[in-house]
Amino acid sequence: MTVTTLSSREFNQDTGRAKNAARSGPVFITDRGRPAHVLLTFEDYQRLTGGQDSIIDLLGQAPDEAEIEFETTPLRDLARPADLT
């Protein structure tokens, strides 16, 4: 695996280079010399996240006639007065 580091300016001027480099490993994009972003291929991203489906993906797979129960706690039940002592 090859790690590539590009400045934000280099990334903006040559995104094709960054995308090609991402095929070999992560691309660190820096702002003012400090790492700010990482560019990965989608396959690498899925591998890192375990390929888990989001709730939107899961709901999209449910049959149209399926009833889905979803309970939430009203926000007002979670709020507490501030202790200003």
C-alpha positions as CSV (number, residue, x, y, z in Angstrom):
1,M,0.0,0.0,0.0
2,T,1.3,3.4,-1.0
3,V,0.4,6.5,1.0
4,T,0.4,9.8,-1.0
5,T,0.3,13.3,0.5
6,L,-1.0,16.2,-1.5
7,S,-1.5,19.8,-0.5
8,S,-5.0,21.3,-1.1
9,R,-3.6,23.3,-4.0
10,E,-2.1,20.2,-5.6
11,F,-5.4,18.3,-5.1
12,N,-7.4,21.1,-6.7
13,Q,-5.1,21.5,-9.6
14,D,-4.9,17.7,-10.4
15,T,-7.7,15.7,-9.0
16,G,-7.0,13.0,-11.6
17,R,-3.6,12.4,-10.1
18,A,-5.2,12.1,-6.6
19,K,-7.8,9.6,-7.9
20,N,-5.1,7.5,-9.6
21,A,-3.0,7.6,-6.4
22,A,-6.0,6.4,-4.3
23,R,-6.0,3.1,-6.2
24,S,-2.7,2.3,-4.6
25,G,-3.5,3.5,-1.1
26,P,-4.9,6.5,0.9
27,V,-4.2,10.0,-0.2
28,F,-3.7,12.5,2.6
29,I,-4.8,16.1,1.6
30,T,-3.2,18.8,3.7
31,D,-4.3,22.3,4.6
32,R,-1.4,24.5,5.6
33,G,0.8,21.5,6.1
34,R,-1.6,19.6,8.4
35,P,-3.6,16.5,7.3
36,A,-7.2,17.6,6.8
37,H,-8.8,14.9,4.5
38,V,-8.2,11.4,3.3
39,L,-9.2,10.2,-0.2
40,L,-10.0,6.5,-0.6
41,T,-11.5,4.3,-3.3
42,F,-15.1,3.4,-2.6
43,E,-14.0,-0.3,-2.1
44,D,-11.5,0.7,0.5
45,Y,-14.1,2.8,2.3
46,Q,-16.6,-0.1,2.3
47,R,-13.9,-2.4,3.7
48,L,-13.1,0.0,6.5
49,T,-16.7,0.6,7.4
50,G,-17.6,-3.1,7.2
51,G,-20.0,-2.4,4.3
52,Q,-22.8,-1.8,6.7
53,D,-26.1,-0.7,5.2
54,S,-27.5,2.6,6.5
55,I,-31.0,2.7,7.9
56,I,-32.1,4.3,4.6
57,D,-30.8,1.4,2.6
58,L,-32.5,-1.1,5.0
59,L,-35.8,0.7,4.8
60,G,-35.6,0.8,1.0
61,Q,-35.3,-3.0,1.0
62,A,-38.5,-3.5,3.0
63,P,-41.6,-4.6,1.1
64,D,-44.0,-1.8,0.4
65,E,-46.8,-3.2,2.6
66,A,-44.4,-3.8,5.6
67,E,-45.3,-1.9,8.7
68,I,-42.3,-0.6,10.5
69,E,-42.6,0.5,14.1
70,F,-40.3,3.2,15.2
71,E,-40.4,4.7,18.7
72,T,-38.5,7.8,19.7
73,T,-38.2,9.7,22.9
74,P,-39.5,13.3,22.6
75,L,-36.7,15.7,22.9
76,R,-38.5,17.6,25.7
77,D,-38.1,14.4,27.9
78,L,-34.3,14.5,27.5
79,A,-33.8,18.2,28.3
80,R,-33.1,19.2,31.9
81,P,-32.9,22.6,33.4
82,A,-29.4,24.0,33.7
83,D,-27.8,23.9,37.1
84,L,-26.5,27.5,37.5
85,T,-25.4,27.2,41.2
